[in-house]
């Protein structure tokens, strides 16, 4: 049985229960984080906790733990699992209260934490690349908050699932935002392009790694608004996330991207990312990325 953490207690997942009036269950009133763990070493835990703290501030949910307490909990849940590479998921809801849209005054936040095996795409999957479909980004306007209210993302991801595709790439007002569960990069004429962080895009930690690797290794990079037409005519498209790492999209809406194979800029970035993972992520180092 998998061990999870719930409100001060580590316990088998089958025994973990929350009251039905928890606002996370009733309203989706909570935020979450996912931390990748390599060889039992959490990657950029500080950045993930900073993003959690920001989400809590933006939603006016009381942070129930100090940074040191969060770190201790993450390390403990990692130690409780039998696998080396993990994805630690944790969420904080506003707590249990009478069903009322207004915030309760004295509710105690609910904290839940679990960890599952982290299995990135295999080398064979990367060599084949994946397909994506597109959709209008009809989610709310605070996508920068890592909210557990993910029905919009789920509906959009289901579009690609039903099409047998890996992702749904989203456009709002003719511009690229992100994908249903990842950030998006394109390459055109030898230059990497990606939208800037704003309220319409989740600030991805893996997104940051890709930017740092590109800059440190002299890959041409532009962070700017990316038009839908530019995505549809791109030479390469990639998506990035903690679970996908960096993954190539070789077909968009049933049409090939470029020559229908992972492109040269992607291959360079994938190689840099895997090298960084082996030398830094697995070693638990926190150092500037260099060429």
C-alpha positions, 0 to 999 in steps of 0.5 A: 500500500502506498503511504500518503500524508494527510493533515499531520499523519503519514498513513496508507492511502486506503485509510486517508479520508477527508470530510465531504464539506472540505472546500477542495471537494465542494469548490475545488478551492485549493492549490497544488504542486508537483515536484520531480524527484530523481534518485530520491533527490527533489529537483528545485524544491525551493522554486516549487515551494516558492510557486506554492507560496505564491499560489497560496497568496493569490488565493488568500489561503493560509500557508499551514507550514514554514518553508523548512516544514514543507521541505521536511514533509517532502523528504519524508514522503519520498523516503516512504516510497519504494521507487527512486524517481518520483513525482511528489504531489501535494495540495492545500485546500481552504479547509472544511466549512459550511458550503458558502462561496464566501471564505470561512473565517476560521477554517484549518487548511487541509494538506494532502501529499502523495508520491508516484513513480516518475516515468518520463517518455522513453527514448523510443517515444521521443524519437517517434514524437507525438501528435497534438490537436489545437483548441481555443483556450477557454479557461479562466484568466488566472492560469498562473495560479496552480489551482486544483480547479482543473476542469477546464484543463481536463476538458481540453486534454480530453480532446487530444486523448480522444484523438489519440494525441499527446497534447492539446495546444491552446490559442487565445485571441490568435496567440499561443498560450500553453498546452492543457498540461505543459508549456509550449515552444516552437522553432522557426528559421533556427530560432526558439520562440515561446510566450512570456510568463503572464496570467494566461500561462502557468510558470513552469519550472521545466520551462525555466530549465529549457530557457536556461539551457538555451541561453547557456548554450547559445541557442537563439531564443525569443520570449514574446507573443507567438501568433497562432499562424506561427505555430501552424507554420513552425519548423518544430514544436515542443512541449515541456513539463516535469513529467514530459521533460522536453517532448517533440510534437511532430503532427499538429491537427493531423498535419506534419510539423516540419518534416514530421520528425523531431527537429535539430533544435529539439534534438540539441535541447533534448541532449542538453536536458538529459545531460543536465538531468544526469549531472545535476538533477540526480546529484541534487546540485543547485548551480547555475546552468553552464555550457 
